[in-house]
């Protein structure tokens, strides 16, 4: 995994796991890979992965069965999409709007370009 500096590593790992949930690689009520397995696979400290799992548990994307491990929540795909939409609106959209203003692009310009690219 190629980590970016502008986002904490635990959040980047969470994003990757969320993509796997939405992509149906990780299925509802399926056991998650262990903290140690994820740490070894990604070459990071297990504490970083534990922080990722804590974050995902707080957002109700995964749940813990004490003594058994972590599992994907039944409504995890919906929770992931909700989280990603919120992140887009709070983080990405302000940058997009700022850039549009700087370039003199209107919402109609953007809408036209989006519609053109939908069919690609």
N, C-alpha and C positions, 0 to 999 in steps of 0.2 A: 504494500500500500504506500502510495506517495503522499506524505502529509504536507499540508499547506500551513504556513505560519499564521495566517490571519484568523484561524479558528482553532480552538483547543483540540488536542488529539482525541480526547474522549468523545467529543461531539462529532468528530470526523468518523470515528468508529461507529458511533450511534447511527450516523447517516447511512453508512454502508450496510449495517444490519437492517435498518428501516427499508432500504432499497430491496434487500433480500426478502423482506416480509411482503412488501407491495408486489414484488416480482414472483411471489408464491414459491420461493425457494425454502422459506421458513413458513410453516403452516400453523394455523390456530391450534392451540393445545399440544403442539409438538415441542419436544425438549430442545432447548437452545444448546449450542456447543458450550462446553465448560469454559469458565474464565481462563483457566490455564491453557486450554486448547486454542482459544482465540488469541491469547497473549503470544504463544509460541508461533502461531500461524502468521501474525502480524509483526512479530519481532518487537513487542512493546512490553513494558512492565505489567505484571498481573494487576497491580493496584490501579493502573490506568483503565484496564478493562473492567475492573470492579466498579470504578466510578461510572463507566459507561452503563453497566448493568443497573446500578443504582438510579441513574438518570432515566433509563428506559422503564424501570419499575415505578418511579415517581410519576411518570407520564402515562402509566397503565398500559404500556405497550407489551411488557412482559410481566410475569408474576413468578414468585418464588414458592416452591413447595419445599419447606424446610427438610433438609437432609436428602433431598432428591435432586434439586437443581432448579434452573430457571426454565420457564415455558412461555411460549408465545400466547398472548391473551386472545380470546375468541374474537374481539373486535379490534385487534391490532391494526389491520389495514386501514380502517376508518380513523383510528387514533393517529396513525402515521400521516395520513393525508391532512388531517386537521392541523397537526403540528407543522407540516411543511407549508401549508397555506399561510398559517400565522407567521412563520419565519419569512416567507416571501413578502407578505404585506408589510412587515415591520422592518426588514433588512434590505431586501432587494428592490422593492418598489420605490422607496425614496431615492435610491441611486439612479434608477431608471428615469424617474420624473425629473430629477436634477439634470441628467444628461440630455433629456428631451428639451428641457428649457434652454440649456446651453446651446443646443444645436438648432433651436427654433422649430422643432417638430411638434405638430399638434397631435391630439389624441386620434383624430381622423387619419392622419398620416400613419400613425402606428397601427391603427386598426386595419388599414388597407394592406400594409406590409405583412401583418400577421395572417390575414385572410389568404394572401398570395402564397405564403409558406405552409399553410395547413395542407394544401394539396400536393406538396412535394413528397 
